[in-house]
């Protein structure tokens, strides 16, 4: 006679209970304390330095608006030129590397890993360090800034481009391969139409970032309005420094508005 067996299913394991909250809070607190100690963060130091910040800002007021017309229009235009050309060159460099760095398009695993490491290398070196290297190579001037933005931007854009390709729907590409299309046609008609809107959005964001970064590169001799900014600060001409800051903010705001308009039109 068969015995009746009763099978009792194990209840599914849910999320950790409330008892896991105190250890997590303790670990987070210890991590924050460790980072604050390592960075010597002390709110008291900031409070003590507030009068010095106020004194510095008071020396900048009122801004010398006449200095903008006399000395800053050319450097501001040069800053835009550096950012624009650096962005274009970074796209030119990033596109072919991203096609190899995408897992679903790379012809071999070693090429995939090698191209990924190239992008990591370009992205891992800061723009200021690249600008210093190129200033030593090609001399002072905006060309060094263009090269620095192009190389670092290629690393950033190449990573985003490759990830967008990997997230694309594989259906159209597989159908084209089954129909006998070569790799170039698969990329041009099966992949690019899907990833192009995402690419354009990333390129516009990179151009916005390059506007801000190019103002800093001028401080190391790579041209643009940053050179004027650091010069006025060294000469203690703080009213002129305030004028430089106003021009930089105007460039950033104008670029943000233009980028937003372009993105809305693309949608």
C-alpha positions as a LaTeX table, in Angstrom:
\begin{tabular}{lrrr}
\hline
Residue & $x$ (\AA) & $y$ (\AA) & $z$ (\AA) \\
\hline
Unk1 & 0.00 & 0.00 & 0.00 \\
Unk2 & 1.42 & 3.29 & $-1.05$ \\
Unk3 & 1.95 & 5.83 & 1.63 \\
Unk4 & 0.76 & 9.31 & 1.09 \\
Unk5 & 3.68 & 11.71 & 1.09 \\
Unk6 & 3.13 & 15.33 & 1.64 \\
Unk7 & 5.60 & 17.56 & $-0.18$ \\
Unk8 & 6.03 & 20.89 & 1.44 \\
Unk9 & 7.66 & 23.48 & $-0.84$ \\
Unk10 & 10.32 & 25.72 & 0.61 \\
Unk11 & 9.14 & 29.31 & 0.89 \\
Unk12 & 11.03 & 31.60 & $-1.47$ \\
Unk13 & 13.76 & 33.63 & 0.07 \\
Unk14 & 12.82 & 37.25 & 0.20 \\
Unk15 & 14.95 & 40.32 & 0.73 \\
Unk16 & 17.04 & 40.61 & 3.86 \\
Unk17 & 15.09 & 41.58 & 6.93 \\
Unk18 & 15.36 & 44.63 & 9.12 \\
Unk19 & 18.29 & 43.10 & 10.98 \\
Unk20 & 20.53 & 43.80 & 7.96 \\
Unk21 & 19.92 & 47.55 & 8.22 \\
Unk22 & 22.14 & 48.35 & 11.27 \\
Unk23 & 25.25 & 46.61 & 9.82 \\
Unk24 & 24.71 & 48.39 & 6.48 \\
Unk25 & 24.38 & 51.77 & 8.21 \\
Unk26 & 27.46 & 51.02 & 10.31 \\
Unk27 & 29.47 & 50.09 & 7.20 \\
Unk28 & 28.30 & 53.22 & 5.35 \\
Unk29 & 29.20 & 55.40 & 8.33 \\
Unk30 & 32.65 & 53.83 & 8.58 \\
Unk31 & 33.20 & 54.36 & 4.85 \\
Unk32 & 32.20 & 58.03 & 5.05 \\
Unk33 & 34.42 & 58.55 & 8.09 \\
Unk34 & 37.34 & 56.93 & 6.28 \\
Unk35 & 36.89 & 59.13 & 3.19 \\
Unk36 & 36.49 & 62.28 & 5.32 \\
Unk37 & 39.67 & 61.45 & 7.25 \\
Unk38 & 41.61 & 60.71 & 4.07 \\
Unk39 & 40.55 & 63.97 & 2.42 \\
Unk40 & 41.07 & 66.01 & 5.61 \\
Unk41 & 37.53 & 67.29 & 5.31 \\
Unk42 & 36.65 & 69.67 & 8.13 \\
Unk43 & 33.60 & 71.97 & 7.96 \\
Unk44 & 35.32 & 74.27 & 10.44 \\
Unk45 & 38.02 & 75.08 & 7.91 \\
Unk46 & 35.37 & 76.16 & 5.41 \\
Unk47 & 33.68 & 78.37 & 7.99 \\
Unk48 & 37.01 & 79.99 & 8.86 \\
Unk49 & 37.73 & 80.58 & 5.15 \\
Unk50 & 34.39 & 82.24 & 4.34 \\
Unk51 & 35.71 & 85.76 & 5.04 \\
Unk52 & 38.56 & 85.18 & 2.59 \\
Unk53 & 36.08 & 84.01 & $-0.04$ \\
Unk54 & 34.00 & 87.11 & 0.59 \\
Unk55 & 37.09 & 89.31 & 0.26 \\
Unk56 & 38.02 & 87.66 & $-3.04$ \\
Unk57 & 34.51 & 88.13 & $-4.45$ \\
Unk58 & 34.44 & 91.74 & $-3.26$ \\
Unk59 & 37.66 & 92.43 & $-5.20$ \\
Unk60 & 35.96 & 91.08 & $-8.36$ \\
Unk61 & 33.06 & 93.53 & $-8.14$ \\
Unk62 & 32.08 & 95.34 & $-10.21$ \\
Unk63 & 33.26 & 93.39 & $-13.29$ \\
Unk64 & 35.14 & 95.38 & $-15.88$ \\
Unk65 & 32.67 & 94.97 & $-18.75$ \\
Unk66 & 34.82 & 97.06 & $-21.06$ \\
Unk67 & 37.51 & 94.39 & $-20.82$ \\
Unk68 & 35.15 & 91.96 & $-22.56$ \\
Unk69 & 34.93 & 94.03 & $-25.73$ \\
Unk70 & 38.61 & 94.94 & $-25.72$ \\
Unk71 & 40.27 & 91.63 & $-24.90$ \\
Unk72 & 37.88 & 88.67 & $-24.53$ \\
Unk73 & 35.86 & 88.35 & $-27.75$ \\
Unk74 & 38.73 & 86.76 & $-29.67$ \\
Unk75 & 39.69 & 84.28 & $-26.91$ \\
Unk76 & 36.02 & 83.38 & $-26.38$ \\
Unk77 & 35.61 & 82.61 & $-30.08$ \\
Unk78 & 38.84 & 80.60 & $-29.98$ \\
Unk79 & 37.46 & 78.59 & $-27.05$ \\
Unk80 & 34.42 & 77.62 & $-29.13$ \\
Unk81 & 36.68 & 76.71 & $-32.04$ \\
Unk82 & 38.85 & 74.49 & $-29.83$ \\
Unk83 & 35.81 & 72.71 & $-28.41$ \\
Unk84 & 34.16 & 72.24 & $-31.81$ \\
Unk85 & 37.22 & 70.94 & $-33.64$ \\
Unk86 & 38.19 & 68.75 & $-30.69$ \\
Unk87 & 34.71 & 67.22 & $-30.69$ \\
Unk88 & 34.75 & 66.56 & $-34.44$ \\
Unk89 & 38.17 & 64.91 & $-34.31$ \\
Unk90 & 37.16 & 62.79 & $-31.32$ \\
Unk91 & 34.15 & 61.49 & $-33.28$ \\
Unk92 & 36.35 & 60.69 & $-36.27$ \\
Unk93 & 38.73 & 58.74 & $-34.02$ \\
Unk94 & 36.02 & 57.06 & $-31.94$ \\
Unk95 & 33.77 & 55.63 & $-34.66$ \\
Unk96 & 36.18 & 53.07 & $-36.19$ \\
Unk97 & 37.48 & 51.98 & $-32.79$ \\
Unk98 & 33.94 & 51.60 & $-31.41$ \\
Unk99 & 33.00 & 49.22 & $-34.23$ \\
Unk100 & 35.83 & 46.92 & $-33.14$ \\
Unk101 & 35.16 & 47.50 & $-29.43$ \\
Unk102 & 31.53 & 46.34 & $-29.73$ \\
Unk103 & 31.28 & 42.66 & $-28.83$ \\
Unk104 & 28.62 & 41.91 & $-31.45$ \\
Unk105 & 30.66 & 43.45 & $-34.30$ \\
Unk106 & 34.26 & 42.78 & $-33.31$ \\
Unk107 & 35.95 & 40.32 & $-35.71$ \\
Unk108 & 37.90 & 38.54 & $-32.96$ \\
Unk109 & 38.09 & 38.46 & $-29.14$ \\
Unk110 & 41.64 & 39.78 & $-28.99$ \\
Unk111 & 40.75 & 42.76 & $-31.18$ \\
Unk112 & 37.77 & 43.41 & $-28.94$ \\
Unk113 & 39.87 & 43.42 & $-25.77$ \\
Unk114 & 42.71 & 45.40 & $-27.39$ \\
Unk115 & 40.35 & 48.13 & $-28.62$ \\
Unk116 & 38.68 & 48.32 & $-25.21$ \\
Unk117 & 42.05 & 48.86 & $-23.57$ \\
Unk118 & 42.90 & 51.59 & $-26.10$ \\
Unk119 & 39.68 & 53.39 & $-25.17$ \\
Unk120 & 40.44 & 52.95 & $-21.47$ \\
Unk121 & 43.91 & 54.42 & $-22.00$ \\
Unk122 & 42.63 & 57.47 & $-23.87$ \\
Unk123 & 39.84 & 58.01 & $-21.36$ \\
Unk124 & 42.09 & 57.47 & $-18.35$ \\
Unk125 & 44.50 & 60.34 & $-19.09$ \\
Unk126 & 43.13 & 63.70 & $-18.00$ \\
Unk127 & 42.76 & 66.47 & $-20.57$ \\
Unk128 & 45.11 & 68.76 & $-18.66$ \\
Unk129 & 47.86 & 66.14 & $-18.71$ \\
Unk130 & 47.32 & 65.62 & $-22.43$ \\
Unk131 & 47.38 & 69.38 & $-22.98$ \\
Unk132 & 50.70 & 69.66 & $-21.13$ \\
Unk133 & 52.14 & 66.87 & $-23.29$ \\
Unk134 & 50.95 & 68.49 & $-26.51$ \\
Unk135 & 52.09 & 71.96 & $-25.42$ \\
Unk136 & 55.56 & 70.47 & $-25.07$ \\
Unk137 & 55.20 & 68.79 & $-28.48$ \\
Unk138 & 53.58 & 71.49 & $-30.65$ \\
Unk139 & 54.13 & 74.59 & $-28.54$ \\
Unk140 & 51.80 & 77.02 & $-26.83$ \\
Unk141 & 48.50 & 77.70 & $-28.54$ \\
Unk142 & 45.05 & 76.32 & $-29.27$ \\
Unk143 & 46.26 & 73.37 & $-31.38$ \\
Unk144 & 47.53 & 71.64 & $-28.22$ \\
Unk145 & 44.07 & 72.04 & $-26.69$ \\
Unk146 & 42.40 & 70.60 & $-29.78$ \\
Unk147 & 44.62 & 67.51 & $-29.68$ \\
Unk148 & 44.02 & 67.01 & $-25.96$ \\
Unk149 & 40.23 & 67.20 & $-26.35$ \\
Unk150 & 40.32 & 64.95 & $-29.42$ \\
Unk151 & 42.21 & 62.12 & $-27.74$ \\
Unk152 & 40.37 & 62.16 & $-24.42$ \\
Unk153 & 37.03 & 62.62 & $-26.17$ \\
Unk154 & 37.76 & 59.67 & $-28.46$ \\
Unk155 & 38.12 & 57.45 & $-25.40$ \\
Unk156 & 34.86 & 58.69 & $-23.89$ \\
Unk157 & 32.82 & 58.64 & $-27.09$ \\
Unk158 & 34.26 & 55.30 & $-28.24$ \\
Unk159 & 33.04 & 53.64 & $-25.04$ \\
Unk160 & 29.54 & 55.08 & $-25.37$ \\
Unk161 & 29.38 & 54.27 & $-29.08$ \\
Unk162 & 30.42 & 50.65 & $-28.50$ \\
Unk163 & 27.90 & 50.17 & $-25.70$ \\
Unk164 & 25.11 & 51.61 & $-27.87$ \\
Unk165 & 26.03 & 49.14 & $-30.63$ \\
Unk166 & 25.95 & 46.24 & $-28.20$ \\
Unk167 & 22.48 & 47.25 & $-26.99$ \\
Unk168 & 21.06 & 47.52 & $-30.54$ \\
Unk169 & 18.43 & 45.05 & $-31.70$ \\
Unk170 & 20.31 & 42.17 & $-33.39$ \\
Unk171 & 17.35 & 41.23 & $-35.61$ \\
Unk172 & 18.01 & 43.55 & $-38.58$ \\
Unk173 & 21.72 & 42.72 & $-38.64$ \\
Unk174 & 21.07 & 38.98 & $-38.52$ \\
Unk175 & 18.49 & 39.24 & $-41.32$ \\
Unk176 & 20.93 & 41.14 & $-43.51$ \\
Unk177 & 23.69 & 38.59 & $-42.86$ \\
Unk178 & 21.29 & 35.79 & $-43.75$ \\
Unk179 & 20.54 & 37.61 & $-47.00$ \\
Unk180 & 24.27 & 37.64 & $-47.85$ \\
Unk181 & 25.12 & 41.27 & $-47.04$ \\
Unk182 & 28.70 & 42.08 & $-46.18$ \\
Unk183 & 29.79 & 43.63 & $-42.88$ \\
Unk184 & 29.90 & 47.19 & $-44.22$ \\
Unk185 & 26.26 & 47.07 & $-45.34$ \\
Unk186 & 25.19 & 45.40 & $-42.10$ \\
Unk187 & 26.79 & 48.22 & $-40.12$ \\
Unk188 & 25.50 & 50.98 & $-42.40$ \\
Unk189 & 21.88 & 49.81 & $-42.69$ \\
Unk190 & 21.34 & 47.39 & $-39.82$ \\
Unk191 & 23.19 & 49.00 & $-36.91$ \\
Unk192 & 23.80 & 52.70 & $-37.49$ \\
Unk193 & 20.13 & 53.69 & $-37.97$ \\
Unk194 & 19.41 & 52.27 & $-34.52$ \\
Unk195 & 22.30 & 53.85 & $-32.64$ \\
Unk196 & 22.57 & 57.18 & $-34.46$ \\
Unk197 & 20.10 & 59.10 & $-32.21$ \\
Unk198 & 21.96 & 57.95 & $-29.09$ \\
Unk199 & 25.28 & 58.83 & $-30.71$ \\
Unk200 & 24.14 & 62.35 & $-31.55$ \\
Unk201 & 22.96 & 62.92 & $-27.99$ \\
Unk202 & 26.33 & 61.82 & $-26.60$ \\
Unk203 & 28.21 & 63.97 & $-29.13$ \\
Unk204 & 26.22 & 67.06 & $-28.11$ \\
Unk205 & 26.89 & 66.35 & $-24.46$ \\
Unk206 & 30.59 & 65.97 & $-25.21$ \\
Unk207 & 30.61 & 69.31 & $-27.03$ \\
Unk208 & 29.05 & 70.96 & $-23.96$ \\
Unk209 & 31.74 & 69.40 & $-21.78$ \\
Unk210 & 34.48 & 70.48 & $-24.18$ \\
Unk211 & 33.35 & 74.11 & $-23.90$ \\
Unk212 & 33.88 & 73.96 & $-20.15$ \\
Unk213 & 37.10 & 71.94 & $-20.36$ \\
Unk214 & 38.66 & 74.20 & $-23.00$ \\
Unk215 & 38.39 & 77.15 & $-20.61$ \\
Unk216 & 40.60 & 75.22 & $-18.20$ \\
Unk217 & 43.10 & 74.09 & $-20.83$ \\
Unk218 & 43.99 & 77.70 & $-21.53$ \\
Unk219 & 45.48 & 77.88 & $-18.05$ \\
Unk220 & 48.26 & 75.51 & $-19.12$ \\
Unk221 & 48.97 & 77.38 & $-22.35$ \\
Unk222 & 46.53 & 75.59 & $-24.67$ \\
Unk223 & 44.78 & 78.73 & $-25.90$ \\
Unk224 & 41.29 & 80.06 & $-25.36$ \\
Unk225 & 39.83 & 82.28 & $-22.71$ \\
Unk226 & 41.43 & 80.27 & $-19.92$ \\
Unk227 & 44.75 & 81.91 & $-20.71$ \\
Unk228 & 43.19 & 85.34 & $-20.17$ \\
Unk229 & 41.59 & 84.13 & $-16.94$ \\
Unk230 & 44.81 & 82.90 & $-15.38$ \\
Unk231 & 46.69 & 85.99 & $-16.60$ \\
Unk232 & 44.28 & 88.39 & $-14.92$ \\
Unk233 & 44.46 & 86.41 & $-11.69$ \\
Unk234 & 48.27 & 86.46 & $-11.67$ \\
Unk235 & 48.21 & 90.23 & $-12.22$ \\
Unk236 & 45.61 & 90.67 & $-9.42$ \\
Unk237 & 43.23 & 92.30 & $-11.91$ \\
Unk238 & 40.18 & 90.79 & $-10.26$ \\
Unk239 & 37.67 & 93.02 & $-12.07$ \\
Unk240 & 38.99 & 91.58 & $-15.34$ \\
Unk241 & 38.85 & 88.09 & $-13.83$ \\
Unk242 & 35.15 & 88.63 & $-13.15$ \\
Unk243 & 34.69 & 89.65 & $-16.77$ \\
Unk244 & 36.34 & 86.39 & $-17.87$ \\
Unk245 & 34.03 & 84.41 & $-15.59$ \\
Unk246 & 30.97 & 86.16 & $-17.07$ \\
Unk247 & 32.08 & 85.29 & $-20.60$ \\
Unk248 & 32.71 & 81.65 & $-19.63$ \\
Unk249 & 29.26 & 81.38 & $-18.03$ \\
Unk250 & 27.70 & 82.92 & $-21.14$ \\
Unk251 & 29.42 & 80.33 & $-23.34$ \\
Unk252 & 28.28 & 77.46 & $-21.12$ \\
Unk253 & 24.66 & 78.67 & $-20.97$ \\
Unk254 & 24.51 & 79.34 & $-24.71$ \\
Unk255 & 25.94 & 75.91 & $-25.52$ \\
Unk256 & 23.46 & 74.23 & $-23.18$ \\
Unk257 & 20.51 & 76.01 & $-24.82$ \\
Unk258 & 21.75 & 75.19 & $-28.32$ \\
Unk259 & 22.30 & 71.55 & $-27.39$ \\
Unk260 & 18.82 & 71.30 & $-25.87$ \\
Unk261 & 17.26 & 72.75 & $-29.03$ \\
Unk262 & 19.14 & 70.32 & $-31.26$ \\
Unk263 & 18.16 & 67.34 & $-29.11$ \\
Unk264 & 14.50 & 68.34 & $-29.16$ \\
Unk265 & 14.54 & 68.65 & $-32.94$ \\
Unk266 & 16.14 & 65.21 & $-33.26$ \\
Unk267 & 13.40 & 63.68 & $-31.13$ \\
\hline
\end{tabular}
